[in-house]
């Protein structure tokens, strides 16, 4: 296992924290007033924050996948992988 101080581990811990906060029941006003979902981006800072988080975490997971696919693997383990 990686050390808790490594950037990838810190990024995953941040992801878990952000997703826990984002999915908490009653956390967002849009859950109480569904019409707010139709506001444009310039009037809805929560939409901008969600899009920024999506971009950040898509980049994170893509880089981790690329790193994992490019890492040398022993033949015994490679025979068990799906990709």
C-alpha positions as MATLAB code, in Angstrom:
seq = 'XXXXXXXXXXXXXXXXXXXXXXXXXXXXXXXXXXXXXXXXXXXXXXXXXXXXXXXXXXXXXXXXXXXXXXXXXXXXXXXXXXX';
ca = [
       0.000    0.000    0.000;
       1.089    3.527   -0.662;
       1.951    5.953    2.106;
      -0.780    8.345    3.278;
       1.526   11.202    2.304;
       1.647   10.339   -1.404;
      -0.216   12.706   -3.734;
      -2.413    9.954   -5.222;
      -3.541    8.798   -1.784;
      -4.252   12.372   -0.687;
      -6.213   12.968   -3.892;
      -8.331    9.861   -3.288;
      -9.012   10.905    0.292;
     -10.082   14.337   -0.993;
     -12.342   12.656   -3.575;
     -14.047   10.543   -0.912;
     -14.541   13.614    1.293;
     -15.960   15.673   -1.587;
     -18.335   12.907   -2.699;
     -19.512   12.340    0.875;
     -20.288   16.041    1.237;
     -21.900   16.308   -2.200;
     -24.264   13.397   -1.647;
     -25.375   14.242    1.887;
     -29.183   14.389    2.062;
     -30.467   17.947    2.345;
     -27.011   19.408    1.691;
     -28.080   21.427   -1.342;
     -30.921   23.870   -1.778;
     -31.736   22.292   -5.152;
     -33.037   19.241   -3.294;
     -35.663   21.437   -1.682;
     -36.355   23.723   -4.661;
     -36.007   21.631   -7.850;
     -36.615   24.667  -10.101;
     -33.088   25.869   -9.222;
     -31.725   23.116  -11.479;
     -32.812   25.186  -14.492;
     -30.727   28.244  -13.637;
     -27.874   29.025  -16.061;
     -24.282   28.438  -14.975;
     -23.593   32.113  -14.318;
     -26.390   32.154  -11.714;
     -25.607   28.767  -10.177;
     -22.233   28.578   -8.408;
     -22.959   24.994   -7.291;
     -23.147   23.920  -10.939;
     -19.780   25.514  -11.683;
     -18.263   23.812   -8.631;
     -19.684   20.460   -9.727;
     -18.260   20.857  -13.239;
     -14.846   21.828  -11.857;
     -14.898   18.783   -9.573;
     -15.904   16.561  -12.478;
     -12.994   17.821  -14.565;
     -10.536   17.503  -11.673;
     -11.541   13.959  -10.758;
     -11.814   12.785  -14.371;
      -8.227   13.937  -14.835;
      -7.170   12.198  -11.603;
      -8.757    8.857  -12.481;
      -7.485    9.004  -16.059;
      -3.926    9.602  -14.853;
      -4.173    6.766  -12.317;
      -5.505    4.402  -14.981;
      -2.725    5.377  -17.381;
      -0.113    4.927  -14.656;
      -1.491    1.487  -13.800;
      -1.658    0.345  -17.414;
       1.926    1.460  -18.064;
       3.366   -0.142  -14.919;
       5.281   -3.379  -15.534;
       3.366   -6.465  -14.410;
       4.649   -9.955  -13.801;
       3.425  -12.577  -16.315;
       1.595  -14.489  -13.575;
      -0.486  -11.444  -12.626;
      -0.896  -10.270  -16.231;
      -2.685  -13.502  -17.157;
      -5.396  -12.642  -14.603;
      -6.055   -9.093  -15.816;
      -9.024   -8.296  -18.038;
      -7.332   -5.590  -20.142;
];
